[in-house]
Amino acid sequence: MIEVNNLSRYYGDFCAVNNISFTINKGEITGLLGPNGAGKTSTMRMITGFLKSSSGDVLVGDVNVNDDPTAVKKMIGYLPESAPLYGDMMVYDYLVYAANIHDIAEPETRINETAGLCGLIPVMHKNINELSKGYRQRVGLAHAMIHNPEILILDEPTNGLDPNQIIEIRNLIKEIGKEKTVILSTHILPEVEATCDRIIIINQGKIVADNTTDQIQSASENSLAVKVSLTGASVTDVSENFKSINGILSVREAFEKDGLVSVILDTVSSRDLRPEVFKKAVEKGWVIYDLGRDQNSLEQVFRDLTLGGENE
């Protein structure tokens, strides 16, 4: 378990993390979200003991990070955003090196276990600088996991990966999360919805939301989007015309099947926009088959909670 109590971090006079508190239980996959500069990375580094807090405490298990950062580091595997790897080493040699750093008993057995879990067996005898970015991320994960830590902290683990690589890393994180506590920081919100049990959103150094994905979406002030199905138009026509309505932010999940176009319209308005959507459809001569309300996307909820917070 990780317990964060009244944690703050100042850089000079600037407060990057402002008196935050939360608890993460064993076995949870938690997404730590926020705009650039919101305080996510500083929070993760303080939890790992790589950055000293200005005030407050972090308890990992029964150990206070401020009292014994070395003991905490033995319980945590940390993958920073830009994983430092030695490109001229073979993957196998690099994992031997990582295992020796942690003084692992029976390192060969642990290396094989970790390489198998991270899907590295086919590239064990390749140099790291010859690997794709997806495989290099896997090597970074293997390094973070080589000492079999109870907790994994991953900072932007899918940053810069192609869609196939993102899915591979996502599935790997979900598999790891069956046995370990995982804290995941990312800007790719669909990844959070697909991977995380819980979301903590930080804005300007403060926690503005902490709950499951569904509950955060439901609790958002502007949580209801508009869902509409109609005939007589293309997906492009529907998207362009509905986006012109004041209060409609974006169109998502737009598709057409057998002449029926279905879309979900994310809103930035607290009022019910269905009458305006209906009016626009009538003006265009479209026939509505269904008009209802739905949850906004996590992207829109994130904007609601953090708009104006990218000045850190």
C-alpha positions, 0 to 999 in steps of 0.5 A: 500500500502507498499512503501519501500524506499532505505532500508538497514540493517547492522549487524556489518560490514555486509550488509544484505539488500542493499538500496532496493526500491519497492512498493506493491499495495493493493490486490497484492500477491507478492512472495519474493524470494532469496537464503538462507541469501539473505536478505528476512527475514530481509526485512520482519521484517523491513516492520513489524517493528520487526527489525529496519532498518539501513537506509531508510524508510518503509511506510505502508499506510501513516504511517512510520514504523520508526515513529510509529511501533505500528500503523504499526503492527496493520495493518499487520499480520505476520507469521514467519517461525517458528510460536510460538504457545502454544502447551498445549492450545486448538485451541479455547483458543489460538485464544481467547488469540490472540483476547484479545491481539489485544483487538478485539471487539466482539471477539467470532464473529471474532474467528469464522470467522477466524477459518472458513476461515482457516479451523480450525472448526473441531479442535477447541477443540483439543490441538495444540500439537496434530495437524498435522503440516498443521493444526498448520500452519493454527493456525499460519495463524489464529493468524496472521489474527485474528485482520483482518489486511490489509496486511499479511506477510508470511515467508515460510508458507508451509515449511515442509508440505506434498504435500496435506497440501501445496495445502491446504495452497496455496488455503487458501493464494489465497482466502485470497489474494482476499481481502488482500495484501500478501507478501509471502517468500518461497523456493518452486518455483512452489508455487510462480508460482501457487500463486503469481501475482508478484515476487521480487527476492533478491540476496546478499541484492539487488533486481535483478528482480521485475515483474510478473512471465511470464515477469521475465521468458521472460526477463531472459538472457537464457529464452528459453528452448528446447521442443521436442516430439519424438518416439522410446524411453522411458522417461528415455532414453530421459532424460538421453541422452539429459542431457548429452548435454553440456548446458542442465541443467534439464529435466522437464514435461517429459511424454509419451502417445501412444508411443510419449515422450514429454519433456522440456529441461531447458538450461544454454546456450545462444546458440540455442541447438536445432541442438544438440538435433536433432543430439542426436535424430538422433544418437539414431534412434529416430523420432522427431515429434516436436522440438521448444523452450519454456520458462525456468522454474522459477527454472532456471531463479532463478539460472540465477539471483542468482547463487553464491549468497548463501554466505551471 
